[in-house]
Amino acid sequence: MVLGAVLFISFLVTAILGLLAAREKVPFTWHFTMAIVSLAILIIHGAIAMAYFLGI
């Protein structure tokens, strides 16, 4: 459950960095890097949740 909260915050930060990159306040690579981190957290969170629900 904690990882879900971290994932939500990660997606919010990714969205904020996207807005800032569009306004050229931060480099686009920050948004891209944070998106990759968010996807990695998503995969880990999903794997743990599926393992829990499947009883593995």
C-alpha positions in Angstrom: 0.0 0.0 0.0 2.9 2.3 0.7 4.3 1.7 -2.7 0.9 2.8 -4.2 1.2 6.2 -2.4 4.8 6.5 -3.7 3.5 5.7 -7.2 0.8 8.4 -7.0 3.3 11.0 -5.8 5.7 9.9 -8.6 3.0 10.4 -11.2 2.2 13.8 -9.8 5.9 14.8 -9.9 6.1 13.5 -13.5 3.1 15.6 -14.5 4.5 18.7 -12.8 7.8 18.2 -14.6 5.9 17.8 -17.9 4.3 21.2 -17.4 7.5 22.8 -16.4 9.3 21.3 -19.4 6.6 22.6 -21.7 7.2 26.1 -20.3 11.0 25.5 -20.7 11.7 25.9 -16.9 13.4 22.5 -16.6 15.0 20.3 -19.2 12.7 17.7 -20.8 15.1 14.9 -19.8 14.0 15.4 -16.2 10.4 14.6 -17.2 11.5 11.7 -19.3 13.7 10.3 -16.5 10.9 10.6 -13.9 8.5 8.9 -16.3 10.8 5.9 -16.5 11.1 5.8 -12.7 7.3 6.0 -12.4 6.9 3.1 -14.8 9.5 1.0 -12.9 7.6 1.7 -9.6 4.3 0.8 -11.4 5.7 -2.6 -12.6 7.0 -3.4 -9.1 3.8 -2.4 -7.4 1.7 -4.4 -9.9 3.8 -7.5 -9.5 3.6 -7.4 -5.7 -0.2 -6.8 -5.8 -0.7 -9.7 -8.3 1.5 -12.0 -6.2 -0.5 -11.1 -3.1 -3.9 -11.6 -4.8 -2.8 -14.9 -6.4 -1.4 -16.2 -3.1 2.2 -16.5 -4.4 
